[in-house]
Amino acid sequence: LGQLLSHTHFAVCSKALAAFGMLSEGVGEQLCSNFRPLLPTLVALFKDKKVGKAVAGCLDKMFSNVFSFENLLDSDSILVSLDEKKQKNALVRKNALEFLARCVKTSGTYGTRGELTGQYAEDLSKLACEKLKDSDASTRKAATDVLLALLSYKDASVVTATKNITSSLETSNPRAYKSLKLASTGGDKKVARPQSAPANTSSKASKKEPSSKARTKNLSKSSIKSANLPKPPCPMATEESADEKALPSLEDAIENLSALSIAKWGDGIDDEGILAGIQSSNWKARKGALTQLKSFYETDGERSFDITPSLFVLVRDCTKSFKESNFNVARAVLELFTAIFGIHSQLIKAPQSYLYIPATKLAVEKVGDRKLSGTSSSCLHSICLVKDPQRVLAVAIKTINDVKSPLVHEALLGWFKLFCIDFGASSLSTGVQESLTWVLKEC
């Protein structure tokens, strides 16, 4: 079976992984010494997306049946796969951390070897905190998920051990510390009474309330009336225009970016040069250039944060103001925006209107595209993390009103549902009424 893991056909490899999983469930702890040397090999298979699910299923069955946390935290096993210097594939690092997060969540629910102690929690927390420095954004998110799983664990000793380690993030990584604190206490905020809701009902409230049908009718009438009222000029349009006036010209933007010594910046198009590629009429060259810019910004965005306006101008002017017809290039633009907002989140800085408004418009326009739906939703989510969600949704509603395709309207409603679950309606503040009016109009 071990030899079949290196088979060239993914189906054969998947079947071998399934067999390992069944052996883990059937035989259990006795196979520990036999399976332990296979751990690095199994985790390395995550680089192949075709067998990713099979690898995850196999490892999930091995944990608690064959392996304990002690085995997983051995420096000679899974930890090797998390070392960015030794494991260059970010997909492997991300999936390995996601596996550890699942181990924490399922600890004690099956098998006999899944006990999570305070010491193991401390080791896992140190590992996850270290991976928050990973150059890949998805790997950092997976590391955050491990910490959240530990912070929400049922055993108080595990939570205490985790908090003792994560407390150091308050100074070393304030953005991550803030995100963890908000996420770990988010459950209390969702059930709290909204500020606008009165604590006590008045005497008038004790009167007979109108029927459900009457309330719906009145609400629909008020919605229609408000929709027909002339709308005042949107202040965000003025704000965006004012911000754009401060942006550099394309020539100045290129000069500013050239001074950063970005790898392959001035190379020719045949050598995957960034500037030549993004200005090319070939979509593959433009996509490659955008991908390289995203990688650069994810790695050096904090140090080069001041060049964000120049980067925005370059991408805007070379992609027809983000009106790319090729979905591969459009996806690359959305991913670049997501990376930019990720750096804003790390630095705890709110993006200016010139940046978040075009990004929101693009994400809304592409959210109905089956090939871009996930990327667009992720982009909208990343914007709401760093900008007032009320403003973001206002831009989204204004944009969707000009879109005719019902698929886009349906997809945005689906995203809005997930937004309400993740952020809570209270995050919209006074924008709740506008959001409800839009939802009713869509229905």
C-alpha positions in Angstrom: 0.0 0.0 0.0 2.9 2.4 0.8 4.3 1.9 -2.7 0.9 2.7 -4.3 1.0 6.2 -2.7 3.5 7.2 -5.4 1.4 5.8 -8.2 1.0 8.1 -11.2 -2.8 7.7 -11.4 -4.7 9.6 -8.7 -7.5 7.0 -8.4 -5.0 4.3 -7.4 -3.5 6.5 -4.8 -6.9 7.5 -3.5 -7.9 3.8 -3.1 -4.6 3.1 -1.2 -5.4 6.0 1.1 -8.9 4.7 1.7 -7.4 1.3 2.6 -5.1 3.0 5.1 -8.1 4.7 6.7 -10.0 1.4 7.0 -6.9 -0.3 8.6 -6.7 2.6 11.1 -10.3 2.2 12.2 -10.1 -1.6 12.3 -6.7 -2.3 13.9 -6.0 1.0 15.7 -3.1 1.8 18.0 -1.1 -1.4 17.1 -0.3 0.2 13.7 1.3 3.3 15.2 4.9 2.2 14.7 4.1 1.1 11.1 2.2 4.2 10.1 4.3 6.8 11.9 7.0 7.0 9.2 4.3 7.5 6.6 3.0 10.8 8.1 5.4 13.2 6.2 4.6 11.3 3.0 0.9 11.4 3.5 0.9 15.2 4.3 3.1 15.9 1.2 0.3 14.4 -1.0 -1.8 17.5 -0.2 0.1 19.2 -3.0 -2.0 17.1 -5.5 -5.6 18.6 -5.4 -7.0 15.4 -7.0 -6.2 13.4 -3.9 -6.6 16.1 -1.3 -9.9 14.9 0.0 -8.7 11.3 0.2 -5.6 12.4 2.2 -7.7 14.4 4.6 -10.1 11.5 5.1 -7.2 9.1 5.7 -5.5 11.3 8.2 -8.7 12.0 10.1 -9.2 8.3 10.6 -5.7 7.8 11.7 -5.9 10.4 14.3 -7.3 9.2 17.7 -7.4 5.6 16.3 -3.7 5.3 15.6 -2.0 8.6 16.4 -2.2 10.8 19.4 -1.3 14.5 19.6 2.1 13.4 20.8 2.8 11.6 17.5 1.6 14.6 15.5 3.7 17.1 17.3 6.9 15.0 16.9 9.5 17.1 15.1 10.2 14.2 12.7 6.7 13.8 11.5 4.1 16.4 10.5 6.0 19.4 11.7 8.5 19.0 8.8 5.6 19.6 6.4 4.9 22.9 8.1 8.4 24.3 7.8 8.2 26.9 5.0 12.0 26.5 4.3 11.6 22.8 3.7 8.1 22.7 2.3 7.7 25.3 -0.4 4.2 24.3 -1.4 1.7 26.5 0.5 -1.2 24.1 -0.2 0.6 21.4 1.8 1.2 23.8 4.8 -2.4 25.0 4.7 -4.0 21.5 4.6 -1.7 20.3 7.3 -2.8 23.1 9.6 -6.5 22.4 8.7 -5.9 18.8 9.7 -4.6 19.9 13.1 -7.7 22.2 13.6 -10.0 19.2 12.8 -8.0 17.1 15.3 -8.7 19.7 18.1 -12.4 20.0 17.2 -12.9 16.2 17.2 -10.7 15.4 20.1 -12.4 13.0 22.5 -15.4 12.3 20.2 -14.0 9.0 18.8 -11.1 6.6 19.2 -9.0 6.1 22.3 -5.9 8.3 21.6 -7.4 11.7 20.9 -6.9 13.3 24.4 -6.0 16.9 24.3 -4.0 18.1 27.4 -2.9 21.6 28.4 0.7 20.7 27.3 -0.4 19.7 23.9 -2.5 22.8 23.6 0.5 24.9 24.5 2.6 23.2 21.8 -0.1 23.6 19.2 -0.6 27.2 20.1 3.1 27.9 19.7 3.1 26.2 16.3 0.1 28.1 15.1 1.4 31.4 16.3 4.6 30.8 14.4 2.7 29.9 11.3 0.9 33.3 11.5 4.1 34.7 10.0 3.8 32.4 6.9 4.1 34.2 3.6 0.9 32.5 2.3 -2.4 34.1 3.4 -4.4 30.8 3.3 -1.8 29.2 5.5 -2.1 32.1 8.0 -5.9 31.7 8.0 -5.5 27.9 8.7 -3.2 28.7 11.6 -5.8 31.1 13.0 -8.4 28.4 12.7 -6.2 26.1 14.9 -6.0 28.8 17.6 -9.8 29.4 17.4 -10.5 25.7 17.8 -8.2 25.7 20.9 -9.9 28.8 22.4 -13.3 27.3 21.9 -12.4 23.9 23.4 -14.6 22.6 26.2 -11.7 22.0 28.7 -10.7 25.1 30.6 -7.1 24.1 31.0 -6.7 23.9 27.2 -8.2 27.4 26.8 -6.0 28.8 29.6 -2.8 27.3 28.0 -3.8 28.7 24.6 -4.5 32.2 26.0 -1.1 32.2 27.8 0.6 31.7 24.4 -1.6 34.0 22.3 -1.3 36.9 24.7 2.2 37.5 23.3 0.5 38.3 19.9 -0.9 41.6 21.4 2.6 43.1 20.9 4.1 40.9 18.2 1.1 40.6 15.9 -1.7 43.0 17.0 -3.8 42.3 13.9 -3.9 38.6 14.6 -4.6 39.2 18.3 -7.5 41.5 17.5 -9.0 39.0 15.1 -8.7 36.1 17.6 -10.2 38.2 20.3 -13.2 39.3 18.1 -13.8 35.8 16.8 -13.6 34.1 20.2 -16.1 36.5 21.7 -18.2 36.8 18.6 -20.8 34.4 19.9 -21.8 36.7 22.7 -22.3 39.6 20.4 -24.7 37.8 18.1 -27.1 37.1 20.9 -26.9 40.5 22.5 -29.9 42.8 22.3 -29.5 45.4 19.5 -29.0 48.9 20.7 -32.1 50.1 18.9 -34.3 47.5 20.7 -36.0 48.9 23.9 -35.3 47.0 27.1 -38.8 47.4 28.3 -42.0 47.7 26.4 -44.2 50.8 26.8 -47.9 50.8 27.5 -48.6 51.5 23.8 -46.8 48.3 22.9 -49.3 46.3 24.9 -52.0 47.2 22.5 -53.1 44.6 19.9 -50.5 44.4 17.1 -51.6 44.3 13.5 -51.8 41.0 11.8 -48.8 39.5 10.0 -50.5 40.1 6.7 -51.1 43.8 7.5 -47.5 44.3 8.7 -46.2 42.7 5.5 -48.6 44.9 3.4 -47.5 48.1 5.3 -43.8 47.2 5.0 -44.2 46.5 1.3 -46.0 49.9 0.8 -43.3 51.8 2.7 -40.6 50.0 0.8 -42.2 51.0 -2.5 -42.6 54.6 -1.4 -39.0 54.8 -0.3 -37.9 53.3 -3.5 -39.8 55.9 -5.5 -38.5 58.9 -3.5 -35.8 60.9 -5.3 -32.4 59.9 -3.8 -29.9 62.5 -2.8 -26.5 62.5 -4.4 -24.4 59.7 -3.0 -21.6 61.1 -0.8 -19.4 58.1 -1.6 -19.2 59.1 -5.2 -17.8 62.5 -4.2 -15.5 60.9 -1.7 -14.2 58.5 -4.4 -13.6 61.3 -6.8 -11.7 63.3 -4.2 -9.5 60.3 -3.4 -8.8 59.7 -7.1 -7.5 63.2 -7.6 -4.7 62.4 -5.2 -3.6 59.3 -7.1 -0.4 59.4 -9.1 -0.3 59.3 -12.9 0.5 56.0 -14.7 4.0 57.2 -15.5 4.6 58.2 -11.8 3.1 54.9 -10.6 5.5 52.9 -12.8 8.4 55.0 -11.6 7.5 54.4 -8.0 7.1 50.7 -8.5 10.4 50.4 -10.4 12.2 51.8 -7.4 11.2 48.8 -5.3 13.5 46.3 -7.0 10.6 43.8 -7.5 11.8 40.5 -9.0 11.3 40.3 -12.8 9.9 43.8 -12.8 11.8 45.0 -15.9 12.3 41.7 -17.6 11.0 41.0 -21.1 7.7 39.3 -21.7 9.4 36.0 -22.7 11.1 36.0 -19.3 7.8 36.6 -17.5 8.5 40.3 -16.8 5.9 42.0 -14.7 5.7 45.4 -16.4 5.9 44.0 -19.9 3.3 41.3 -19.0 0.7 43.5 -17.4 0.8 45.9 -20.4 0.6 43.0 -22.9 -2.5 42.2 -24.9 -2.0 38.5 -24.1 -4.2 37.4 -21.2 -1.8 34.8 -20.0 0.9 37.4 -19.7 -1.4 39.8 -17.8 -2.6 37.1 -15.5 1.0 36.0 -14.8 2.0 39.6 -14.0 -0.9 40.1 -11.6 -0.1 36.8 -9.8 3.5 37.9 -9.3 2.3 41.3 -8.0 0.0 39.5 -5.6 2.9 37.4 -4.3 5.1 40.4 -3.9 2.4 42.3 -2.0 1.6 39.4 0.3 5.3 39.1 1.2 6.4 42.8 1.3 3.1 44.6 1.5 3.7 45.8 5.0 7.0 47.4 4.2 5.8 48.7 0.8 2.4 49.8 2.0 2.9 53.4 0.7 3.0 52.2 -2.9 -0.5 50.9 -2.8 -1.9 53.9 -4.8 0.8 53.3 -7.5 -0.1 49.6 -7.6 -3.8 50.4 -7.9 -3.2 52.9 -10.8 -1.0 50.4 -12.7 -3.6 47.6 -12.5 -6.5 49.9 -13.2 -5.0 51.4 -16.3 -3.7 48.1 -17.7 -7.0 46.2 -17.2 -9.4 48.7 -18.7 -10.5 50.0 -15.3 -11.0 46.4 -14.1 -13.4 45.6 -17.0 -11.5 42.4 -18.0 -13.5 40.0 -20.1 -11.2 37.1 -19.5 -12.2 35.3 -16.3 -8.7 34.2 -15.5 -7.4 37.8 -15.5 -10.5 38.9 -13.6 -9.8 36.3 -10.9 -6.2 37.5 -10.7 -7.4 41.1 -10.1 -9.8 39.9 -7.4 -7.1 37.9 -5.7 -4.8 40.9 -5.8 -7.5 43.1 -4.2 -7.9 40.4 -1.5 -4.2 40.4 -0.8 -4.1 44.2 -0.6 -7.0 44.2 1.9 -5.2 41.5 3.8 -2.3 43.8 4.4 -4.7 46.5 5.5 -6.1 44.1 8.0 -2.6 43.3 9.3 -1.8 47.0 9.7 -5.3 47.8 11.0 -5.7 50.5 8.4 -9.0 51.2 6.6 -8.7 51.5 2.8 -9.5 54.7 1.1 -12.5 55.1 -1.2 -10.5 55.0 -4.4 -9.5 51.4 -3.5 -12.5 49.7 -1.8 -15.3 51.1 -4.0 -13.9 49.8 -7.3 -13.0 46.5 -5.6 -16.5 46.2 -4.3 -18.1 47.0 -7.6 -15.9 44.4 -9.4 -16.7 41.7 -6.8 -20.4 42.3 -7.0 -20.4 42.3 -10.8 -18.5 38.9 -10.9 -20.2 37.2 -7.9 -22.8 35.6 -10.2 -20.1 34.1 -12.5 -19.8 30.4 -11.6 -16.0 30.5 -12.1 -15.5 33.6 -10.0 -18.2 33.3 -7.4 -15.9 32.0 -4.6 -13.2 34.5 -5.4 -15.6 37.4 -5.5 -17.2 36.4 -2.2 -13.8 36.2 -0.5 -12.9 39.6 -1.8 -16.1 41.1 -0.4 -15.5 39.4 2.9 -11.9 40.8 3.1 -13.2 44.3 2.4 -15.8 44.1 5.2 -13.0 43.1 7.6 -11.2 46.4 7.1 -14.0 48.9 6.0 -17.3 49.8 7.7 -19.6 47.0 6.3 -22.4 49.6 6.1 -20.5 51.5 3.5 -19.4 48.4 1.6 -23.0 47.1 1.4 -24.2 50.5 0.3 -21.8 50.3 -2.7 -22.8 46.7 -3.4 -26.5 47.7 -3.4 -25.9 50.6 -5.7 -23.9 48.4 -8.1 -26.4 45.5 -8.1 -29.3 47.9 -9.1 -27.5 48.5 -12.4 -27.0 44.7 -13.1 -29.8 43.0 -15.1 -28.7 39.3 -14.7 -30.8 37.5 -12.1 -27.9 35.2 -11.4 -25.8 38.1 -10.0 -28.7 39.2 -7.8 -29.2 35.7 -6.5 -25.5 35.2 -5.8 -25.3 38.5 -3.9 -28.2 37.6 -1.8 -26.5 34.4 -1.0 -23.3 36.2 0.0 -25.4 38.7 2.1 -26.9 35.8 4.1 -23.4 34.5 4.9 -22.3 38.0 5.8 -25.1 38.3 8.3 -24.1 35.0 9.8 -20.4 35.9 10.1 -20.6 39.6 11.0 -24.1 39.9 12.5 -26.7 42.4 11.3 -25.6 44.8 14.1 -22.4 45.5 12.1 -24.5 47.3 9.6 -25.6 49.9 12.2 -28.0 52.3 10.5 -27.7 50.5 7.2 -30.0 47.7 8.3 -33.1 49.5 7.0 -31.5 50.1 3.6 -30.4 46.4 3.5 -34.0 45.2 4.3 -35.4 47.5 1.6 -33.1 46.0 -0.9 -33.8 42.4 0.1 -37.6 43.1 -0.1 -37.1 44.7 -3.5 -35.2 41.6 -4.7 -38.0 39.3 -3.5 
